[in-house]
């Protein structure tokens, strides 16, 4: 028996080592590239836009395969108006994230220094090979970066502008007046400026002379009431933003078995006491992996800490926060966006009335630049991506195939487009006006019909209750004295 066992063991060891030897033979950069690409579908709100459109990695101006039924047949239907709500492009980490990363990196450096100590008075500690690449890693993030738009983010916006120009050539045309609305945050204002430059290049080529600037006019408005409505909604601020118990499901998941398993694994990998780490620091390490890919298209050594299974858990943690703070967790999350919803439909109504009066459309292209926190509540208000069972701390396994995945909904440069059409020879007259909605350049099906095109009148009827939503009443805490309204 012993002889038989001794023959099997070398093959077992060789089989175990073969994948490692294969990766080492290919080199660390190539191995890391596979790690980053394997994790990238799970970066949530820190996802690059190309996760939804892989063809853009090689052809950033590609419109992808044709979408059946889009746009509507030009022989009978003409686009009247385009209203876009656009998340800013790829950004740097926030100051808070950078400070947490700095604290984690110092822990790793201290551990590495102790391991390498030659002080005879101290017991020698085992080396920690897995931590060495992170100890050597250059902490290049600085607090003053604080969520600013990165050069990759400017490119996101320029390319999006050029693709939309190609998708809607009858709307985005020279000598057309464009309305730009933006949040007061620099990353949004800079995104609007980059989009304008991409649009200018699409319409006039790369020359930057006075003629091309003179023939492209736009109105620029900074409007936090529309783009950051959540800051103005007192009920949201009181019951969710400033309520320490509002994220109880998120907090419970951070201490739950799925996350604690990752905490212990990473602590063991980095030769750190488990007590030195927590879910927040683990999430910062994971996001640092994502920032390496989105900002530099590079592969960070932080990615090597995580498996695909870890990434799925960390994605759920991010989605839990989005769900409870920006979407279906509390009714006020989505209701606070009714001011933006009504502004969109006010402009659509105006375009219909002007068309019926044979007037030119006063605002044919309206471009709004905001945040993931702008888009997510609006989509929830409209009923998109709602799972039958709420996302909670204890039902992670049951949500492996959930509809609510923030990286698929609001990655960097996410965009929600409302396209209004006038269709000739339609009878009765109210059937002349049709609408399509696209999210991230893909058609959305309407909740009331399951179709990708709707009569505008039918869509308005579906959302008739929201037409009467009064932002002041919804958000006034003097008339909303009850506590948080969990769904």
C-alpha positions in Angstrom: 0.0 0.0 0.0 2.8 2.4 0.9 4.5 1.8 -2.4 1.2 2.5 -4.3 0.8 5.7 -2.3 4.4 6.8 -3.0 3.8 6.5 -6.8 0.6 8.6 -6.7 2.0 11.5 -4.7 4.5 12.9 -7.3 1.7 13.1 -9.9 -0.6 14.8 -7.4 2.0 17.4 -6.6 2.9 18.0 -10.2 -0.8 18.4 -11.1 -1.2 21.0 -8.3 1.9 22.9 -9.4 1.3 22.9 -13.1 -1.1 25.9 -13.3 1.3 27.9 -11.1 4.3 27.0 -13.3 2.3 27.8 -16.4 1.5 31.3 -15.1 5.1 31.9 -14.0 6.3 30.9 -17.4 4.0 33.5 -19.0 5.2 36.3 -16.7 3.5 38.2 -13.8 2.1 41.0 -16.1 0.2 38.5 -18.2 -1.0 36.5 -15.2 -2.1 39.8 -13.5 -4.0 40.8 -16.7 -6.1 37.7 -16.5 -6.8 38.4 -12.8 -8.0 42.0 -13.5 -10.1 41.0 -16.4 -11.7 38.1 -14.4 -12.6 40.6 -11.7 -13.7 43.5 -13.8 -17.4 42.5 -14.3 -17.9 42.9 -10.5 -16.6 46.4 -9.9 -20.1 47.8 -9.5 -20.3 51.6 -9.7 -16.5 51.7 -10.2 -16.9 49.7 -13.5 -15.6 51.0 -16.8 -18.2 51.6 -19.5 -16.6 49.0 -21.8 -17.7 46.2 -19.6 -21.1 46.7 -21.2 -19.6 47.2 -24.7 -16.4 45.2 -25.0 -16.2 46.2 -28.7 -15.3 49.7 -27.5 -12.0 48.6 -26.1 -10.7 48.2 -29.7 -13.1 50.5 -31.6 -14.2 53.3 -29.3 -16.5 54.8 -32.0 -18.2 51.5 -32.8 -22.0 51.5 -32.6 -22.0 47.8 -32.1 -24.5 45.4 -33.8 -27.8 46.9 -35.0 -30.6 46.9 -32.5 -33.9 45.7 -34.0 -36.4 48.5 -34.0 -34.0 51.3 -33.4 -34.1 53.9 -34.6 -37.7 54.0 -35.8 -38.0 53.8 -39.7 -36.8 57.2 -41.0 -39.4 56.9 -43.9 -42.2 57.5 -41.5 -40.7 58.7 -38.1 -38.4 61.7 -37.5 -36.5 62.2 -34.2 -37.8 65.4 -32.6 -35.9 65.6 -29.4 -33.1 63.9 -27.4 -32.9 64.2 -23.7 -29.9 62.6 -22.0 -29.0 62.1 -18.3 -25.3 61.2 -18.2 -23.1 60.1 -15.4 -19.7 61.7 -15.4 -16.8 59.8 -16.9 -14.1 57.8 -15.1 -12.9 59.6 -12.0 -10.1 59.4 -9.4 -10.9 58.0 -5.9 -12.4 60.3 -3.4 -10.3 61.8 -0.6 -12.0 59.4 1.9 -11.1 56.4 -0.2 -7.5 57.6 -0.6 -7.1 58.1 3.1 -8.4 54.5 3.8 -6.1 53.1 1.2 -3.2 55.0 2.7 -4.0 53.4 6.1 -4.2 49.9 4.6 -0.9 50.4 2.7 0.9 51.5 5.9 -0.3 48.4 7.7 1.2 46.3 4.9 4.5 48.3 5.0 4.7 47.8 8.8 4.1 44.1 8.5 6.7 43.9 5.8 9.3 45.8 7.8 8.7 43.5 10.8 9.1 40.4 8.7 12.4 41.8 7.3 13.8 42.9 10.7 17.3 41.8 11.5 17.2 42.9 15.1 18.6 40.0 17.2 16.5 41.1 20.2 13.3 40.4 18.3 12.2 36.9 17.2 12.5 36.5 13.5 9.2 36.5 11.7 8.4 34.5 8.6 8.6 36.5 5.4 5.3 37.3 3.6 5.8 36.8 -0.1 2.2 37.7 -1.1 2.6 41.1 0.6 5.8 42.1 -1.0 4.4 43.4 -4.3 2.0 45.6 -2.3 4.7 46.8 0.0 6.7 47.8 -3.1 3.6 49.4 -4.8 3.8 53.1 -5.3 1.0 54.9 -3.4 0.5 57.4 -6.2 -3.0 58.5 -5.2 -3.1 61.9 -3.5 -5.9 63.5 -1.4 -6.2 66.5 -3.8 -7.3 64.1 -6.6 -10.6 63.8 -4.5 -13.0 62.4 -7.1 -11.8 64.6 -10.0 -12.4 63.6 -13.6 -9.5 61.6 -15.0 -8.1 61.9 -18.5 -9.8 58.5 -19.2 -13.0 60.2 -18.1 -12.6 63.0 -20.6 -12.1 60.4 -23.3 -15.3 58.6 -22.1 -17.3 61.7 -22.7 -15.7 62.7 -26.1 -16.2 59.2 -27.5 -19.8 59.1 -26.2 -20.5 62.4 -27.8 -19.2 61.2 -31.2 -21.2 58.0 -31.0 -24.4 59.8 -30.2 -23.7 62.2 -33.0 -23.5 59.2 -35.3 -26.6 57.6 -33.8 -28.8 60.7 -34.2 -27.4 62.6 -37.2 -30.6 64.5 -37.7 -30.6 65.9 -34.1 -26.9 66.5 -33.4 -26.2 68.7 -36.3 -24.1 71.9 -36.9 -25.8 75.2 -36.1 -28.0 73.5 -33.6 -28.5 74.9 -30.1 -27.6 72.5 -27.4 -28.7 72.8 -23.8 -26.2 71.6 -21.2 -27.2 71.1 -17.5 -24.7 70.0 -15.0 -24.1 69.3 -11.3 -21.8 71.8 -9.6 -19.2 69.1 -9.0 -16.0 69.5 -11.0 -16.2 66.0 -12.4 -19.6 66.8 -13.9 -18.7 70.2 -15.2 -15.5 68.8 -16.8 -17.5 65.9 -18.3 -19.9 68.4 -19.9 -16.9 70.3 -21.3 -15.3 67.1 -22.7 -18.6 66.0 -24.2 -18.9 69.4 -25.9 -15.4 69.0 -27.3 -16.2 65.6 -28.6 -19.4 66.9 -30.2 -17.6 69.8 -31.7 -15.0 67.4 -33.3 -17.8 65.2 -34.6 -19.6 68.1 -36.2 -16.7 70.2 -37.4 -13.7 68.0 -37.5 -10.6 68.7 -35.4 -10.1 72.3 -36.4 -10.6 74.6 -33.4 -10.9 77.9 -35.3 -13.4 80.7 -34.6 -15.8 79.5 -37.3 -16.5 76.1 -35.7 -16.9 77.7 -32.3 -19.2 80.4 -33.6 -21.5 77.9 -35.3 -21.9 75.7 -32.2 -23.9 77.4 -29.5 -25.1 76.0 -26.2 -26.7 77.1 -23.0 -24.8 75.9 -19.9 -26.7 75.7 -16.6 -25.4 74.5 -13.2 -28.4 73.0 -11.5 -28.0 71.0 -8.4 -31.8 71.0 -7.8 -32.0 68.6 -10.8 -28.7 66.8 -10.8 -28.2 66.5 -7.0 -31.9 66.5 -5.9 -30.9 64.2 -3.0 -29.1 67.0 -1.3 -32.2 69.2 -1.4 -34.6 66.5 -0.2 -34.8 67.0 3.6 -36.6 63.8 4.2 -34.0 61.8 2.3 -31.2 63.5 4.2 -32.8 63.0 7.6 -34.1 59.4 7.1 -31.4 57.9 4.9 -28.2 60.0 4.4 -27.8 61.0 8.1 -29.6 58.1 9.7 -27.0 55.7 11.2 -29.5 52.8 11.2 -30.6 53.2 7.5 -27.8 51.0 6.2 -28.5 48.1 8.7 -28.6 45.5 5.9 -25.2 46.7 4.5 -23.7 46.7 8.0 -25.0 43.2 8.7 -23.5 41.9 5.5 -20.1 43.4 6.3 -20.1 41.3 9.5 -21.7 38.3 7.8 -20.1 35.0 6.9 -19.4 35.8 3.2 -17.5 39.0 4.0 -15.7 37.7 7.1 -14.4 34.8 5.1 -12.7 37.3 2.7 -11.4 39.4 5.6 -9.7 36.3 7.1 -8.4 35.2 3.8 -6.8 38.6 3.0 -5.4 38.9 6.5 -3.8 35.5 6.1 -2.4 36.4 2.7 -0.9 39.7 4.0 0.3 38.1 7.2 -1.8 40.6 9.2 -3.9 40.0 12.3 -7.5 39.6 11.3 -8.3 42.4 13.8 -6.4 44.9 11.7 -8.8 44.5 8.8 -12.5 45.0 8.2 -15.0 45.0 5.4 -14.4 48.7 4.6 -10.6 48.2 4.1 -11.2 45.1 2.0 -13.6 47.0 -0.2 -11.0 49.8 -0.6 -8.4 47.2 -1.7 -10.9 45.8 -4.2 -11.7 49.3 -5.5 -8.0 50.0 -5.9 -7.8 47.0 -8.2 -10.7 48.6 -10.2 -9.1 52.0 -10.3 -5.9 50.6 -11.7 -7.9 49.1 -14.6 -10.2 52.1 -15.2 -7.6 54.9 -14.8 -4.5 53.4 -16.4 -5.7 50.2 -18.1 -3.1 48.6 -15.9 -3.1 45.6 -13.6 -2.7 46.5 -10.0 -1.1 44.0 -7.5 -4.2 44.6 -5.3 -6.1 42.4 -7.8 -4.1 39.4 -6.7 -5.8 39.4 -3.3 -9.2 38.4 -4.8 -10.8 35.5 -6.5 -13.8 35.6 -8.8 -15.9 34.3 -5.8 -14.6 37.1 -3.6 -15.4 39.7 -6.3 -19.0 38.4 -6.5 -19.4 39.0 -2.7 -17.8 42.4 -2.9 -20.1 43.4 -5.8 -23.1 42.4 -3.7 -21.8 44.6 -0.9 -21.7 47.6 -3.3 -25.1 46.7 -4.7 -26.6 46.5 -1.2 -25.5 50.0 -0.5 -26.9 51.3 -3.8 -30.1 49.4 -3.3 -30.7 50.8 0.2 -29.4 54.3 -0.3 -30.3 55.1 -3.9 -33.0 52.6 -5.1 -35.7 50.4 -3.8 -34.7 50.1 -0.2 -36.6 53.1 0.9 -39.4 54.9 -1.0 -37.9 58.3 -0.5 -34.8 57.3 -2.5 -36.7 57.2 -5.8 -39.4 59.7 -4.9 -36.8 62.4 -4.4 -36.0 62.1 -8.1 -39.5 63.2 -9.2 -38.2 66.7 -9.8 -35.9 65.4 -12.5 -38.5 63.1 -13.9 -41.0 66.0 -14.2 -38.4 68.2 -15.8 -37.8 65.6 -18.5 -41.5 65.2 -19.3 -42.0 68.9 -19.2 -39.5 69.2 -22.1 -41.1 66.3 -23.9 -44.5 67.8 -23.6 -43.2 71.1 -24.9 -41.6 69.5 -27.9 -45.0 67.8 -28.7 -46.9 71.1 -28.4 -44.4 72.9 -30.6 -44.6 70.2 -33.2 -48.4 70.2 -33.2 -48.2 74.0 -33.7 -45.8 73.6 -36.6 -43.1 75.5 -34.6 -39.4 74.6 -34.5 -38.4 72.6 -31.4 -36.9 75.1 -29.0 -34.8 72.5 -27.1 -34.1 69.6 -29.5 -31.1 68.3 -27.5 -30.9 68.5 -23.7 -27.8 67.0 -22.1 -27.8 66.6 -18.3 -24.6 65.7 -16.5 -24.8 64.2 -13.0 -23.9 61.2 -10.9 -24.7 57.5 -10.4 -26.8 58.9 -7.5 -28.7 60.9 -10.1 -29.5 58.0 -12.4 -30.1 55.2 -10.0 -33.1 56.8 -8.2 -34.6 57.9 -11.5 -34.5 54.4 -12.9 -36.0 53.0 -9.7 -38.8 55.7 -9.9 -39.6 54.4 -13.3 -39.6 50.8 -12.1 -36.5 49.4 -13.8 -34.3 46.6 -12.4 -36.5 45.6 -9.5 -36.1 42.1 -8.1 -39.1 40.3 -6.7 -37.2 39.8 -3.4 -35.5 42.8 -1.7 -31.7 42.6 -1.5 -30.8 41.8 2.2 -27.8 40.7 4.2 -29.0 37.1 4.5 -30.2 36.3 1.0 -26.9 36.8 -1.0 -27.1 33.3 -2.5 -30.7 33.8 -3.8 -29.6 36.9 -5.6 -26.8 35.5 -7.7 -28.8 36.2 -10.8 -30.4 39.5 -9.7 -31.6 42.2 -12.0 -30.1 44.9 -9.7 -26.4 45.0 -10.6 -25.1 48.6 -10.3 -22.2 47.9 -12.6 -24.6 47.0 -15.4 -26.8 50.0 -14.7 -24.6 52.9 -13.7 -21.0 52.4 -14.6 -18.8 55.4 -15.4 -20.3 57.4 -18.3 -23.7 55.7 -17.9 -26.4 57.4 -19.9 -30.2 57.3 -20.1 -31.6 58.6 -23.3 -35.2 59.7 -24.1 -35.8 59.9 -27.9 -39.0 61.5 -29.0 -40.3 60.9 -32.6 -42.9 62.4 -34.8 -44.4 59.9 -37.1 -46.3 61.1 -40.2 -49.7 59.9 -41.3 -50.6 58.4 -38.0 -54.2 58.3 -37.0 -55.6 59.3 -34.5 -53.3 62.3 -34.1 -52.0 61.3 -30.6 -50.4 58.3 -32.3 -48.1 60.7 -34.2 -45.7 60.9 -31.2 -43.7 57.9 -30.1 -40.8 57.4 -27.7 -37.9 55.1 -27.1 -35.6 54.9 -24.0 -32.0 53.7 -24.1 -29.8 52.9 -21.2 -26.1 52.8 -21.9 -26.9 52.9 -25.7 -29.1 49.8 -25.5 -32.9 49.9 -25.8 -35.0 49.5 -22.6 -38.3 47.7 -22.7 -41.2 49.8 -21.2 -42.6 48.5 -18.0 -46.2 48.9 -19.1 -45.9 47.0 -22.4 -42.6 45.1 -22.6 -42.0 46.7 -26.0 -39.1 48.9 -27.0 -41.3 51.7 -28.5 -44.3 53.3 -27.0 -46.9 55.9 -27.9 -45.9 59.0 -25.9 -49.5 59.3 -24.7 -49.4 55.7 -23.4 -46.2 56.3 -21.5 -47.5 59.5 -19.9 -50.6 57.6 -18.9 -48.5 54.8 -17.3 -46.7 57.4 -15.2 -49.7 59.7 -14.6 -49.3 59.4 -10.8 -45.7 60.7 -11.1 -46.8 63.7 -13.1 -48.4 65.1 -9.9 -45.4 64.3 -7.6 -44.7 67.5 -5.7 -41.0 67.5 -4.7 -41.5 70.0 -1.9 -44.3 67.9 -0.3 -42.4 64.6 -0.8 -39.3 66.0 0.9 -40.7 68.3 3.5 -40.0 66.8 6.9 -42.6 69.0 8.6 -45.3 67.0 6.8 -43.4 63.7 6.9 -42.9 63.2 10.6 -42.9 59.4 10.4 -39.7 57.5 10.5 -38.0 55.8 7.6 -40.3 54.2 5.0 -38.7 50.8 4.3 -40.2 48.9 1.4 
